[in-house]
Amino acid sequence: MDLYETHLCETCQALNAKLLSRIESLSAEDIVRQSHYLAGRYENLYLAPESLPEIRAILDVAVTHASRLLARPETELRIGWWLNRMRPGDVTCAHTHDDGDELLSGVYYIEVPPDSGKLVLTDGMQREAIQPREGMFVFFMPETLHEVTRNESDRARLSVGFNIGPVPAP
């Protein structure tokens, strides 16, 4: 795999509308935990799966593509995910996801207002700025340094971050 790989879900527009509606109706009780308090916000919001049942379809697509990229059967992969809401003015600081047994990391974009930031991936001298689109998946290796530029729009950008790793041995 190069620095990253993208996949555009052509059939996800209706699903994104359902996800957006459900996310807008979430309450504080739906958030199981929050992590990475940086630049004045929690970057990662972990939800109870029953709070967002529509997310299963997105996660299934992610695992299917990860299976192909990693040349491993889907049954050998598990996915962990979180919601990321970047409000106007928010940034995501540079970080990696290589602190566990992750095999692949990625993001799926639910809502992307114009000028709401770019995903920047860096590996040594190679640096790529990716303009997200609604329905887009971006897959990259967990050790890839990545960040998101400032949301210059007047609306929040919504995405789902995920890590894919091996199913634990019984």
C-alpha positions in Angstrom: 0.0 0.0 0.0 1.2 3.5 -0.8 1.0 6.2 1.9 -2.8 5.9 1.8 -5.7 4.4 -0.2 -9.1 5.9 -0.7 -12.5 4.4 -1.4 -15.6 6.4 -2.3 -18.9 4.8 -1.2 -21.2 5.8 -4.0 -24.3 4.4 -2.2 -23.7 6.0 1.2 -25.5 9.4 0.7 -28.8 8.1 2.2 -26.9 6.4 5.0 -25.0 9.6 5.8 -28.2 11.5 6.1 -29.5 8.9 8.6 -26.2 9.0 10.5 -26.2 12.8 10.6 -29.8 12.8 11.9 -29.0 10.3 14.6 -25.8 12.1 15.6 -27.6 15.3 16.0 -30.0 13.7 18.4 -27.4 12.1 20.6 -27.3 13.0 24.3 -24.5 13.0 26.8 -25.7 9.6 28.0 -24.9 8.1 24.6 -21.2 8.9 25.0 -19.4 6.0 26.7 -16.1 7.8 26.9 -14.1 10.7 25.4 -10.4 10.8 24.8 -7.6 13.1 23.5 -8.5 16.4 25.0 -6.4 18.7 22.8 -6.8 22.2 21.6 -9.9 22.7 23.8 -12.0 19.7 22.7 -12.2 15.9 23.0 -11.1 14.6 19.6 -12.6 11.1 20.1 -16.2 10.4 21.2 -16.9 6.7 21.8 -20.5 5.8 21.6 -22.5 2.7 22.7 -23.2 0.8 19.4 -26.9 0.8 20.1 -26.8 4.6 20.1 -25.8 4.6 16.4 -26.9 1.3 14.8 -26.5 2.8 11.3 -22.8 2.8 11.8 -22.6 -1.0 11.3 -22.9 -0.7 7.5 -20.0 1.7 7.4 -17.8 -0.5 9.6 -18.6 -3.5 7.5 -17.4 -1.7 4.3 -14.3 -0.6 6.2 -13.5 -4.2 7.2 -14.1 -5.5 3.7 -11.6 -3.1 2.3 -9.2 -3.7 5.1 -9.4 -7.4 4.3 -8.3 -6.7 0.8 -5.6 -4.3 1.7 -4.1 -6.6 4.4 -4.7 -9.8 2.5 -6.4 -11.3 5.5 -9.9 -12.8 5.8 -12.5 -10.5 7.3 -13.2 -13.1 10.0 -9.7 -12.5 11.3 -10.2 -8.7 11.7 -11.9 -6.6 14.3 -12.6 -2.9 14.2 -12.7 -0.2 16.9 -14.2 3.2 16.1 -15.0 6.6 17.4 -16.9 9.7 16.2 -15.0 12.9 15.5 -16.9 16.2 15.4 -14.6 19.1 14.2 -16.4 22.4 15.0 -15.4 25.7 13.3 -11.9 26.6 14.3 -11.0 23.1 15.5 -7.8 21.3 14.4 -6.5 17.7 15.1 -2.9 17.7 16.2 -0.4 15.4 14.6 -0.4 11.8 16.0 -0.2 8.1 15.1 -2.3 5.1 16.0 0.6 2.6 16.5 0.2 2.1 20.3 -1.4 -1.3 20.2 -2.0 -4.2 17.8 -3.5 -2.1 15.0 -2.9 -3.3 11.5 -4.6 -0.5 9.6 -6.2 2.9 10.5 -8.7 5.0 8.7 -11.4 7.6 8.5 -14.9 7.8 6.9 -16.4 11.2 6.2 -20.1 11.7 7.0 -20.4 15.5 6.5 -17.8 17.7 5.0 -18.6 21.4 4.6 -16.4 23.4 2.3 -13.2 24.6 3.9 -13.6 22.3 6.9 -10.0 21.1 6.9 -7.8 18.6 5.1 -6.3 15.3 6.3 -2.5 15.6 6.2 -0.5 12.3 6.1 3.3 12.4 6.6 5.8 9.5 6.3 9.4 10.7 6.3 9.8 13.1 3.4 6.4 12.2 1.9 3.6 14.5 2.8 0.1 14.4 1.3 -2.9 16.7 2.0 -6.2 15.0 1.2 -9.4 16.9 0.6 -12.1 14.8 2.2 -15.5 14.2 0.6 -18.7 12.9 2.0 -18.8 9.1 1.6 -15.0 8.8 1.3 -12.9 6.3 3.2 -9.1 6.9 3.7 -7.0 4.0 4.8 -3.4 4.3 6.1 -0.9 2.5 8.2 -1.2 3.1 12.0 2.4 4.4 12.2 1.6 7.2 9.7 1.8 10.6 11.3 -1.5 12.4 10.5 -3.3 15.6 11.4 -6.3 17.7 10.3 -6.0 21.3 9.3 -8.2 24.0 10.8 -12.0 23.9 10.1 -12.4 27.3 8.4 -16.1 26.7 7.7 -19.1 27.8 9.8 -20.3 24.2 10.3 -19.0 21.0 12.0 -17.3 18.3 10.0 -18.3 14.8 11.0 -16.2 11.7 10.5 -15.7 8.2 12.0 -12.2 7.2 12.8 -11.2 3.6 13.1 -8.5 1.1 13.8 -8.5 -2.4 12.4 -6.6 -5.2 14.2 -6.5 -8.9 14.5 -9.3 -10.8 16.3 -7.8 -11.9 19.6 -6.9 -15.5 20.0 -9.4 -17.5 22.2 
